[in-house]
Amino acid sequence: MGLIYLVRRKKFRTVEGFKELYYAVQRKLQKRGGKNEYDLADILSANSGRSKGDVLSILTDLPEAIEKILKEGESVTIRGLGSFHAAITSDGFEHPEDVLPHEVRLSKVYFVADRKFTYRVSKMQYYRYPLSKYFPKSVLRPETIQEEAAQEEAM
């Protein structure tokens, strides 16, 4: 399938006054754990000819290996996928010598997707959730209501 989206109205201020436009938004955020390492191991073992157990073992060890490298102050790049980086911060101090190692902390671990990977994912298909399910009929054009009714009958 593809990503199902809803349409939402957003108001914003312009020089002329307020303006309302409609935008696509995700129906809901993709569930955490929608697919897990077992599902990924199935796909990878089918594509690579390696056993699911071997692939699952590597996937299970991967977070620990990435953690070790990040703790050593390096980033991790997986060609064709992207890079993992650690970002640090501290409280503010009036003098630079007061920023001591025990004052520094991790702010986040972030992932930067490879450009080619992002491009390939951007080619996914999108499907609009029927507007008549969440917009009042008075807001929709008659042809939209008819179109959606015909699509629902066809299912």
C-alpha positions as CSV (number, residue, x, y, z in Angstrom):
1,M,0.0,0.0,0.0
2,G,1.3,3.5,0.7
3,L,0.9,6.3,3.3
4,I,-2.7,7.3,4.1
5,Y,-3.2,11.0,4.7
6,L,-5.9,13.3,5.9
7,V,-6.5,16.9,4.9
8,R,-6.4,19.6,7.6
9,R,-7.1,23.3,7.5
10,K,-4.4,25.6,8.8
11,K,-4.9,29.3,9.6
12,F,-2.0,31.7,9.3
13,R,-1.6,35.4,9.4
14,T,-0.6,37.4,6.3
15,V,-0.2,41.1,5.6
16,E,-3.8,41.2,4.3
17,G,-5.2,39.3,7.4
18,F,-5.8,35.7,8.2
19,K,-5.7,33.1,5.4
20,E,-6.9,29.5,5.5
21,L,-5.3,26.7,3.4
22,Y,-5.6,23.0,3.4
23,Y,-2.7,20.6,3.7
24,A,-2.0,16.9,3.7
25,V,-1.1,15.5,7.2
26,Q,-0.4,11.9,8.3
27,R,-3.5,10.0,9.3
28,K,-1.6,9.1,12.4
29,L,2.1,8.8,13.1
30,Q,3.5,5.6,12.0
31,K,3.3,3.2,14.9
32,R,6.5,2.5,16.8
33,G,7.3,-1.1,16.2
34,G,5.0,-1.3,13.2
35,K,7.5,-3.8,11.8
36,N,10.2,-5.3,14.0
37,E,13.6,-6.9,13.6
38,Y,11.9,-10.3,13.0
39,D,10.0,-8.8,10.0
40,L,13.2,-7.1,8.8
41,A,15.1,-10.4,9.2
42,D,12.5,-12.2,7.0
43,I,12.9,-9.6,4.2
44,L,16.7,-9.6,4.4
45,S,17.1,-13.3,4.6
46,A,14.8,-13.7,1.5
47,N,16.9,-11.1,-0.4
48,S,20.3,-12.3,0.6
49,G,20.1,-16.1,0.9
50,R,21.4,-16.0,4.5
51,S,19.4,-17.7,7.2
52,K,16.8,-15.7,9.1
53,G,18.7,-16.6,12.4
54,D,22.0,-15.2,11.0
55,V,20.3,-11.9,9.9
56,L,18.4,-11.6,13.2
57,S,21.6,-12.1,15.2
58,I,23.2,-9.2,13.3
59,L,20.2,-7.0,13.6
60,T,20.0,-7.7,17.4
61,D,23.7,-6.8,17.8
62,L,23.5,-3.7,15.6
63,P,22.2,-1.2,18.2
64,E,25.0,-2.2,20.7
65,A,27.6,-1.8,18.0
66,I,26.3,1.6,17.0
67,E,26.2,2.6,20.7
68,K,29.8,1.6,21.2
69,I,31.0,3.7,18.2
70,L,28.9,6.7,19.2
71,K,30.4,6.5,22.7
72,E,33.9,6.6,21.2
73,G,33.0,10.0,19.7
74,E,32.5,8.8,16.1
75,S,29.4,8.8,13.8
76,V,28.2,5.7,12.1
77,T,27.4,5.6,8.4
78,I,25.6,2.7,6.7
79,R,26.0,3.2,3.0
80,G,22.7,3.5,1.3
81,L,20.8,4.1,4.5
82,G,22.3,7.0,6.4
83,S,24.3,8.2,9.4
84,F,23.8,8.1,13.2
85,H,25.3,11.0,15.2
86,A,25.4,12.0,18.8
87,A,24.7,15.7,19.7
88,I,25.8,17.1,23.0
89,T,25.0,20.1,25.1
90,S,25.6,21.6,28.5
91,D,24.1,24.4,30.7
92,G,25.4,27.9,30.0
93,F,28.4,29.3,31.9
94,E,29.9,32.8,32.1
95,H,33.5,31.5,31.7
96,P,34.7,28.9,29.2
97,E,36.8,27.1,31.7
98,D,33.6,26.3,33.7
99,V,32.4,24.0,31.0
100,L,33.9,20.8,32.4
101,P,33.3,17.2,31.2
102,H,30.9,16.4,34.0
103,E,28.7,19.3,32.8
104,V,28.3,17.9,29.3
105,R,25.5,15.6,28.4
106,L,23.9,13.9,25.4
107,S,21.1,16.0,24.0
108,K,20.0,13.5,21.3
109,V,21.0,10.7,19.0
110,Y,19.9,11.6,15.5
111,F,19.7,9.9,12.1
112,V,20.4,11.6,8.8
113,A,19.1,9.6,5.9
114,D,21.2,9.0,2.8
115,R,20.0,11.3,0.0
116,K,19.5,8.4,-2.4
117,F,17.5,6.5,0.3
118,T,15.4,9.6,0.9
119,Y,14.7,9.9,-2.8
120,R,13.7,6.3,-3.1
121,V,11.3,6.5,-0.1
122,S,9.9,9.8,-1.5
123,K,8.5,7.8,-4.5
124,M,6.0,6.0,-2.3
125,Q,2.3,6.2,-3.1
126,Y,-0.1,8.3,-1.1
127,Y,-3.8,7.7,-0.5
128,R,-6.3,10.2,0.8
129,Y,-8.6,9.1,3.5
130,P,-12.2,9.9,2.3
131,L,-12.9,13.5,3.1
132,S,-16.6,12.8,3.7
133,K,-15.6,10.7,6.7
134,Y,-14.3,13.7,8.7
135,F,-15.4,16.9,6.8
136,P,-19.0,18.2,6.9
137,K,-20.7,17.7,3.6
138,S,-21.4,21.4,3.4
139,V,-17.6,22.1,3.0
140,L,-17.1,19.6,0.2
141,R,-17.9,20.0,-3.5
142,P,-20.8,17.8,-4.7
143,E,-18.6,16.0,-7.2
144,T,-16.2,15.1,-4.4
145,I,-19.0,13.5,-2.4
146,Q,-20.2,11.6,-5.5
147,E,-16.7,10.4,-6.3
148,E,-16.1,9.1,-2.8
149,A,-19.6,7.4,-2.7
150,A,-18.8,5.6,-6.0
151,Q,-15.4,4.5,-4.7
152,E,-16.9,3.2,-1.5
153,E,-19.5,1.2,-3.5
154,A,-16.8,-0.3,-5.7
155,M,-15.0,-1.7,-2.6
